[in-house]
């Protein structure tokens, strides 16, 4: 069975504006945001994409929906390369693949009521009559916990709490009944008391609506709760990918081990040997040669500086881009 979403050697480079002298240089500088990323997401699966800020997670999510164009590579939806989709095909894809942005306040128009914001995708795609749209929106609002729906339907974004705003953008993404949802740190702006409720809601909606998620997060503890598999990203590259249980039980890449060591434990008496990476994340404009992590890696060898380590299967279904055994 073919995966729902497939990324094959996807690259995204953002050219930098320079001086007039830089224009004469044939090798222009650019930000290497995504550097040869490959993975698949099966239908009904939740794939977590984890890593530090600036690792390219959000850019990868936008590339999968073609909100930004890839520099190179192939992105498939149900076996079809969406990079070559015509505008009519992209309109259909927009209804079937949606995104929940990190900051709900910046993604909601202050001039649109909650009802207008959620029903707007239905208007764009010409789905249903005005009465049918309103009925669908009210039903969905109740399902995501925006109750009483008729009352909140008339409210505006500035009248909502943080948790309500997050539920509104989630409802807006689900109103077209998509197959695939990119959730870009959907709980980052919510209060701690609300985060567990939103995660539980996303889990429930996945089962009820048969959804497939790309769940972008910098918090591995959150990924452990929701995800089936987890891909770890560092400086534009995926360095490890495995099932949730396998990754937490036997992390292989040194960067993954460092991330897991930073996850807090509930026991105040417990102490971990936190081997934090030395130094700072290198610039994506001029990334290190070979393995991007080698300047900070405690196990770095000369070979790590010379060539990019291939992604290899160290155990069934567990892949790591590290030459360590």
DRENDO-1510 file (C-alpha; in Angstrom, 1 decimal, always signed):
<recs>
REC; n; res; u; v; w
REC; 1; UNK; +0.0; +0.0; +0.0 .
REC; 2; UNK; +1.4; +3.4; -1.1 .
REC; 3; UNK; +1.9; +6.0; +1.6 .
REC; 4; UNK; -0.4; +9.0; +1.8 .
REC; 5; UNK; +2.5; +11.5; +1.8 .
REC; 6; UNK; +6.0; +11.0; +0.5 .
REC; 7; UNK; +9.0; +13.4; +0.5 .
REC; 8; UNK; +12.0; +12.4; -1.6 .
REC; 9; UNK; +15.3; +14.3; -1.3 .
REC; 10; UNK; +13.4; +17.6; -0.8 .
REC; 11; UNK; +15.6; +20.7; -0.7 .
REC; 12; UNK; +14.6; +24.3; +0.1 .
REC; 13; UNK; +17.1; +27.2; -0.2 .
REC; 14; UNK; +16.2; +30.8; +0.4 .
REC; 15; UNK; +18.5; +33.2; -1.5 .
REC; 16; UNK; +19.9; +36.1; +0.5 .
REC; 17; UNK; +19.8; +39.7; -0.8 .
REC; 18; UNK; +23.3; +41.1; -1.0 .
REC; 19; UNK; +25.2; +44.1; -2.2 .
REC; 20; UNK; +25.9; +44.9; -5.9 .
REC; 21; UNK; +29.3; +43.2; -5.5 .
REC; 22; UNK; +27.6; +40.0; -4.3 .
REC; 23; UNK; +25.5; +40.0; -7.5 .
REC; 24; UNK; +28.7; +39.5; -9.5 .
REC; 25; UNK; +29.5; +36.4; -7.5 .
REC; 26; UNK; +28.2; +33.3; -9.4 .
REC; 27; UNK; +27.9; +31.4; -6.0 .
REC; 28; UNK; +25.2; +33.4; -4.2 .
REC; 29; UNK; +24.6; +32.9; -0.5 .
REC; 30; UNK; +21.4; +31.3; +0.6 .
REC; 31; UNK; +19.8; +29.8; +3.7 .
REC; 32; UNK; +19.8; +26.0; +3.5 .
REC; 33; UNK; +16.5; +25.6; +5.3 .
REC; 34; UNK; +15.8; +22.0; +4.2 .
REC; 35; UNK; +18.6; +19.8; +3.0 .
REC; 36; UNK; +17.7; +16.6; +1.3 .
REC; 37; UNK; +14.8; +15.4; +3.5 .
REC; 38; UNK; +13.1; +12.1; +2.7 .
REC; 39; UNK; +10.3; +10.3; +4.6 .
REC; 40; UNK; +6.8; +8.8; +4.2 .
REC; 41; UNK; +3.6; +9.1; +6.2 .
REC; 42; UNK; +1.1; +6.2; +5.9 .
REC; 43; UNK; -2.6; +6.9; +5.9 .
REC; 44; UNK; -3.9; +7.1; +9.5 .
REC; 45; UNK; -0.5; +7.6; +11.0 .
REC; 46; UNK; +0.9; +10.4; +13.1 .
REC; 47; UNK; +4.4; +11.3; +12.3 .
REC; 48; UNK; +6.2; +13.6; +14.7 .
REC; 49; UNK; +8.8; +16.0; +13.4 .
REC; 50; UNK; +11.0; +17.1; +16.4 .
REC; 51; UNK; +14.0; +19.3; +16.8 .
REC; 52; UNK; +15.3; +22.7; +18.0 .
REC; 53; UNK; +14.0; +26.0; +16.7 .
REC; 54; UNK; +15.5; +26.8; +13.4 .
REC; 55; UNK; +16.0; +23.1; +12.3 .
REC; 56; UNK; +13.6; +23.5; +9.4 .
REC; 57; UNK; +10.5; +21.7; +10.8 .
REC; 58; UNK; +8.0; +24.4; +9.8 .
REC; 59; UNK; +9.5; +24.8; +6.4 .
REC; 60; UNK; +9.2; +21.1; +5.8 .
REC; 61; UNK; +5.5; +21.2; +6.8 .
REC; 62; UNK; +4.8; +24.1; +4.4 .
REC; 63; UNK; +6.7; +22.3; +1.6 .
REC; 64; UNK; +4.5; +19.2; +2.0 .
REC; 65; UNK; +1.4; +21.4; +1.2 .
REC; 66; UNK; +3.2; +23.4; -1.4 .
REC; 67; UNK; +2.6; +26.6; +0.5 .
REC; 68; UNK; +6.2; +27.3; -0.5 .
REC; 69; UNK; +7.9; +25.8; -3.6 .
REC; 70; UNK; +10.8; +23.3; -3.1 .
REC; 71; UNK; +14.1; +24.1; -4.7 .
REC; 72; UNK; +14.6; +20.5; -5.6 .
REC; 73; UNK; +13.0; +17.2; -4.8 .
REC; 74; UNK; +9.7; +15.3; -5.1 .
REC; 75; UNK; +6.6; +15.5; -2.9 .
REC; 76; UNK; +3.9; +12.9; -3.5 .
REC; 77; UNK; +0.3; +12.8; -2.3 .
REC; 78; UNK; -1.4; +9.5; -2.9 .
REC; 79; UNK; +1.4; +8.6; -5.4 .
REC; 80; UNK; +1.1; +11.8; -7.4 .
REC; 81; UNK; +3.9; +14.4; -7.6 .
REC; 82; UNK; +2.3; +17.6; -6.3 .
REC; 83; UNK; +5.3; +19.7; -7.4 .
REC; 84; UNK; +4.0; +19.4; -11.0 .
REC; 85; UNK; +0.3; +19.9; -10.1 .
REC; 86; UNK; -1.8; +22.2; -12.2 .
REC; 87; UNK; -3.7; +25.0; -10.5 .
REC; 88; UNK; -7.0; +23.0; -10.7 .
REC; 89; UNK; -5.3; +20.0; -9.1 .
REC; 90; UNK; -3.9; +22.2; -6.3 .
REC; 91; UNK; -7.4; +23.5; -5.5 .
REC; 92; UNK; -8.5; +20.0; -4.9 .
REC; 93; UNK; -5.4; +19.3; -2.8 .
REC; 94; UNK; -6.1; +22.4; -0.6 .
REC; 95; UNK; -9.3; +20.9; +0.5 .
REC; 96; UNK; -7.7; +17.5; +1.3 .
REC; 97; UNK; -4.5; +18.8; +3.0 .
REC; 98; UNK; -4.7; +21.5; +5.6 .
REC; 99; UNK; -2.5; +23.2; +8.2 .
REC; 100; UNK; -2.8; +24.4; +11.8 .
REC; 101; UNK; -0.4; +27.3; +12.3 .
REC; 102; UNK; +1.6; +27.8; +15.5 .
REC; 103; UNK; +0.0; +31.2; +16.5 .
REC; 104; UNK; -3.8; +31.2; +16.2 .
REC; 105; UNK; -4.0; +34.9; +16.9 .
REC; 106; UNK; -1.9; +35.8; +13.9 .
REC; 107; UNK; -3.7; +33.4; +11.6 .
REC; 108; UNK; -7.2; +34.6; +12.4 .
REC; 109; UNK; -8.6; +37.8; +10.9 .
REC; 110; UNK; -9.8; +40.3; +13.5 .
REC; 111; UNK; -12.5; +41.4; +11.1 .
REC; 112; UNK; -14.1; +37.9; +10.8 .
REC; 113; UNK; -16.3; +36.3; +13.4 .
REC; 114; UNK; -15.6; +32.8; +14.5 .
REC; 115; UNK; -18.4; +31.5; +12.3 .
REC; 116; UNK; -17.1; +33.4; +9.2 .
REC; 117; UNK; -13.5; +32.2; +9.8 .
REC; 118; UNK; -14.4; +28.5; +10.1 .
REC; 119; UNK; -16.8; +28.6; +7.1 .
REC; 120; UNK; -14.5; +30.6; +4.9 .
REC; 121; UNK; -12.8; +27.4; +3.4 .
REC; 122; UNK; -16.2; +26.1; +2.5 .
REC; 123; UNK; -16.9; +29.3; +0.6 .
REC; 124; UNK; -13.6; +29.2; -1.2 .
REC; 125; UNK; -14.2; +25.6; -2.4 .
REC; 126; UNK; -17.9; +26.2; -3.1 .
REC; 127; UNK; -19.0; +23.5; -0.7 .
REC; 128; UNK; -22.8; +23.5; +0.2 .
REC; 129; UNK; -25.3; +26.3; +0.5 .
REC; 130; UNK; -25.0; +29.1; +3.1 .
REC; 131; UNK; -27.5; +27.2; +5.4 .
REC; 132; UNK; -25.6; +23.9; +4.9 .
REC; 133; UNK; -22.3; +25.6; +5.7 .
REC; 134; UNK; -23.6; +27.1; +8.9 .
REC; 135; UNK; -25.0; +23.7; +10.0 .
REC; 136; UNK; -21.7; +22.0; +9.3 .
REC; 137; UNK; -19.7; +24.7; +11.1 .
REC; 138; UNK; -22.0; +24.5; +14.2 .
REC; 139; UNK; -21.7; +20.7; +14.3 .
REC; 140; UNK; -17.9; +20.9; +14.1 .
REC; 141; UNK; -17.6; +23.6; +16.7 .
REC; 142; UNK; -19.5; +21.4; +19.2 .
REC; 143; UNK; -17.2; +18.5; +18.3 .
REC; 144; UNK; -14.0; +20.5; +19.0 .
REC; 145; UNK; -15.3; +21.8; +22.3 .
REC; 146; UNK; -16.5; +25.3; +21.2 .
REC; 147; UNK; -19.7; +25.2; +23.2 .
REC; 148; UNK; -22.3; +26.7; +23.1 .
REC; 149; UNK; -21.6; +26.9; +19.4 .
REC; 150; UNK; -24.4; +29.4; +18.5 .
REC; 151; UNK; -23.0; +31.8; +21.0 .
REC; 152; UNK; -19.3; +31.5; +20.1 .
REC; 153; UNK; -20.2; +31.5; +16.4 .
REC; 154; UNK; -20.9; +35.3; +16.6 .
REC; 155; UNK; -17.7; +36.1; +18.7 .
REC; 156; UNK; -14.5; +37.7; +17.3 .
REC; 157; UNK; -10.9; +36.6; +17.9 .
REC; 158; UNK; -10.2; +39.2; +20.6 .
REC; 159; UNK; -13.1; +37.9; +22.6 .
REC; 160; UNK; -11.7; +34.3; +22.8 .
REC; 161; UNK; -9.3; +32.7; +25.3 .
REC; 162; UNK; -6.1; +31.1; +24.1 .
REC; 163; UNK; -7.6; +27.6; +24.2 .
REC; 164; UNK; -10.7; +28.7; +22.3 .
REC; 165; UNK; -8.6; +30.4; +19.6 .
REC; 166; UNK; -6.6; +27.2; +19.1 .
REC; 167; UNK; -9.8; +25.2; +18.8 .
REC; 168; UNK; -11.1; +27.7; +16.2 .
REC; 169; UNK; -8.1; +27.3; +13.9 .
REC; 170; UNK; -8.3; +23.5; +14.4 .
REC; 171; UNK; -12.0; +23.6; +13.4 .
REC; 172; UNK; -11.2; +25.8; +10.4 .
REC; 173; UNK; -8.6; +23.2; +9.2 .
REC; 174; UNK; -11.0; +20.3; +9.6 .
REC; 175; UNK; -14.2; +21.9; +8.1 .
REC; 176; UNK; -13.4; +20.7; +4.5 .
REC; 177; UNK; -13.0; +17.1; +5.9 .
REC; 178; UNK; -9.3; +16.7; +4.9 .
REC; 179; UNK; -7.2; +13.5; +4.8 .
REC; 180; UNK; -4.0; +15.1; +5.9 .
REC; 181; UNK; -3.2; +17.8; +8.5 .
REC; 182; UNK; +0.1; +19.6; +9.3 .
REC; 183; UNK; +0.0; +20.6; +12.9 .
REC; 184; UNK; +2.7; +23.2; +13.4 .
REC; 185; UNK; +3.3; +23.3; +17.1 .
REC; 186; UNK; -0.4; +23.6; +17.7 .
REC; 187; UNK; -0.1; +23.8; +21.5 .
REC; 188; UNK; +2.9; +26.2; +21.8 .
REC; 189; UNK; +0.7; +29.2; +22.4 .
REC; 190; UNK; -1.8; +27.5; +24.7 .
REC; 191; UNK; -1.6; +27.5; +28.5 .
REC; 192; UNK; -0.2; +24.4; +30.2 .
REC; 193; UNK; -3.6; +23.5; +31.6 .
REC; 194; UNK; -5.1; +23.6; +28.0 .
REC; 195; UNK; -2.4; +21.7; +26.2 .
REC; 196; UNK; -3.4; +18.2; +27.4 .
REC; 197; UNK; -7.0; +18.9; +26.4 .
REC; 198; UNK; -6.0; +20.0; +22.9 .
REC; 199; UNK; -3.8; +16.9; +22.5 .
REC; 200; UNK; -6.6; +14.7; +23.7 .
REC; 201; UNK; -8.9; +16.4; +21.3 .
REC; 202; UNK; -6.5; +15.9; +18.4 .
REC; 203; UNK; -6.2; +12.2; +19.2 .
REC; 204; UNK; -10.0; +11.8; +19.4 .
REC; 205; UNK; -10.6; +13.7; +16.1 .
REC; 206; UNK; -7.9; +11.5; +14.4 .
REC; 207; UNK; -9.9; +8.4; +15.2 .
REC; 208; UNK; -13.3; +9.8; +14.4 .
REC; 209; UNK; -12.3; +11.5; +11.1 .
REC; 210; UNK; -9.6; +9.1; +9.9 .
REC; 211; UNK; -7.0; +11.8; +9.9 .
REC; 212; UNK; -3.3; +11.6; +9.1 .
REC; 213; UNK; -1.0; +14.1; +10.9 .
REC; 214; UNK; +2.4; +15.6; +10.6 .
REC; 215; UNK; +2.9; +16.8; +14.1 .
REC; 216; UNK; +5.7; +19.4; +14.4 .
REC; 217; UNK; +7.0; +20.0; +17.9 .
REC; 218; UNK; +10.2; +20.8; +19.8 .
REC; 219; UNK; +8.9; +18.8; +22.8 .
REC; 220; UNK; +9.6; +15.1; +22.6 .
REC; 221; UNK; +7.4; +14.4; +25.6 .
REC; 222; UNK; +4.4; +15.8; +23.7 .
REC; 223; UNK; +5.4; +13.7; +20.6 .
REC; 224; UNK; +5.5; +10.6; +22.8 .
REC; 225; UNK; +1.9; +11.1; +23.7 .
REC; 226; UNK; +0.5; +11.6; +20.2 .
REC; 227; UNK; +2.8; +10.2; +17.6 .
REC; 228; UNK; +3.2; +6.7; +16.1 .
REC; 229; UNK; +6.7; +7.5; +14.6 .
REC; 230; UNK; +9.1; +10.3; +15.3 .
REC; 231; UNK; +11.6; +12.0; +12.9 .
REC; 232; UNK; +14.4; +14.0; +14.6 .
REC; 233; UNK; +15.6; +17.0; +12.5 .
REC; 234; UNK; +18.8; +19.0; +12.9 .
REC; 235; UNK; +19.9; +22.0; +10.7 .
REC; 236; UNK; +17.7; +21.0; +7.8 .
REC; 237; UNK; +18.3; +17.3; +7.8 .
REC; 238; UNK; +16.5; +14.3; +9.4 .
REC; 239; UNK; +19.1; +12.5; +11.5 .
REC; 240; UNK; +16.9; +9.7; +13.0 .
REC; 241; UNK; +13.5; +8.2; +12.4 .
REC; 242; UNK; +11.9; +5.4; +14.3 .
REC; 243; UNK; +8.7; +4.3; +16.0 .
REC; 244; UNK; +7.9; +6.2; +19.2 .
REC; 245; UNK; +8.7; +3.3; +21.5 .
REC; 246; UNK; +11.9; +2.4; +19.7 .
REC; 247; UNK; +13.2; +6.0; +19.7 .
REC; 248; UNK; +12.7; +6.4; +23.4 .
REC; 249; UNK; +14.0; +3.0; +24.3 .
REC; 250; UNK; +17.1; +2.9; +22.0 .
REC; 251; UNK; +18.0; +6.3; +20.6 .
REC; 252; UNK; +21.0; +6.0; +18.2 .
REC; 253; UNK; +22.0; +9.4; +17.0 .
REC; 254; UNK; +23.9; +11.6; +19.5 .
REC; 255; UNK; +21.6; +14.5; +18.9 .
REC; 256; UNK; +18.5; +12.4; +19.6 .
REC; 257; UNK; +20.2; +11.3; +22.8 .
REC; 258; UNK; +20.8; +14.9; +23.8 .
REC; 259; UNK; +17.2; +15.8; +23.2 .
REC; 260; UNK; +15.9; +12.9; +25.3 .
REC; 261; UNK; +18.3; +13.8; +28.1 .
REC; 262; UNK; +16.8; +17.3; +28.2 .
REC; 263; UNK; +13.2; +15.9; +28.7 .
REC; 264; UNK; +12.3; +16.6; +32.4 .
REC; 265; UNK; +11.2; +13.7; +34.6 .
REC; 266; UNK; +8.4; +14.0; +37.2 .
REC; 267; UNK; +10.5; +12.6; +40.1 .
REC; 268; UNK; +12.3; +15.5; +41.8 .
REC; 269; UNK; +14.9; +13.1; +43.2 .
REC; 270; UNK; +15.8; +11.6; +39.9 .
REC; 271; UNK; +19.0; +12.8; +38.3 .
REC; 272; UNK; +20.0; +12.4; +34.7 .
REC; 273; UNK; +23.4; +12.5; +33.1 .
REC; 274; UNK; +22.7; +15.4; +30.8 .
REC; 275; UNK; +25.3; +15.4; +28.1 .
REC; 276; UNK; +24.2; +18.6; +26.4 .
REC; 277; UNK; +25.8; +19.5; +23.0 .
REC; 278; UNK; +28.6; +21.9; +23.2 .
REC; 279; UNK; +28.5; +25.3; +21.5 .
REC; 280; UNK; +25.7; +26.7; +19.5 .
REC; 281; UNK; +23.8; +25.7; +16.4 .
REC; 282; UNK; +25.8; +26.6; +13.3 .
REC; 283; UNK; +24.4; +29.0; +10.8 .
REC; 284; UNK; +22.2; +27.6; +8.0 .
REC; 285; UNK; +23.8; +30.0; +5.6 .
REC; 286; UNK; +27.2; +28.2; +6.0 .
REC; 287; UNK; +26.5; +24.8; +7.5 .
REC; 288; UNK; +29.4; +22.5; +8.5 .
REC; 289; UNK; +30.7; +20.0; +6.0 .
REC; 290; UNK; +29.9; +16.3; +6.4 .
REC; 291; UNK; +27.6; +15.6; +9.3 .
REC; 292; UNK; +26.0; +18.9; +10.4 .
REC; 293; UNK; +26.2; +17.9; +14.0 .
REC; 294; UNK; +29.9; +17.1; +14.2 .
REC; 295; UNK; +31.1; +20.4; +15.6 .
REC; 296; UNK; +28.9; +19.8; +18.7 .
REC; 297; UNK; +29.1; +16.0; +18.9 .
REC; 298; UNK; +31.1; +14.4; +21.7 .
REC; 299; UNK; +31.7; +11.3; +19.5 .
REC; 300; UNK; +32.8; +13.1; +16.3 .
REC; 301; UNK; +35.5; +11.5; +14.2 .
REC; 302; UNK; +37.5; +12.7; +11.2 .
REC; 303; UNK; +35.2; +10.9; +8.9 .
REC; 304; UNK; +32.2; +12.9; +10.2 .
REC; 305; UNK; +33.7; +16.1; +8.8 .
REC; 306; UNK; +34.4; +14.6; +5.3 .
REC; 307; UNK; +31.1; +13.3; +4.0 .
REC; 308; UNK; +27.4; +13.4; +4.8 .
REC; 309; UNK; +26.5; +10.1; +6.6 .
REC; 310; UNK; +23.9; +8.1; +4.8 .
REC; 311; UNK; +20.6; +7.3; +6.5 .
REC; 312; UNK; +20.9; +3.6; +7.3 .
REC; 313; UNK; +18.6; +1.0; +8.9 .
REC; 314; UNK; +20.2; +0.0; +12.2 .
REC; 315; UNK; +17.2; -2.1; +13.3 .
REC; 316; UNK; +13.9; -2.9; +11.5 .
REC; 317; UNK; +12.1; +0.4; +10.9 .
REC; 318; UNK; +14.8; +2.4; +12.8 .
REC; 319; UNK; +17.0; +4.6; +10.6 .
REC; 320; UNK; +19.9; +6.9; +11.7 .
REC; 321; UNK; +22.3; +9.2; +9.9 .
REC; 322; UNK; +25.3; +8.4; +12.0 .
REC; 323; UNK; +28.3; +6.2; +11.4 .
REC; 324; UNK; +28.5; +5.0; +15.0 .
REC; 325; UNK; +27.6; +1.4; +15.6 .
</recs>
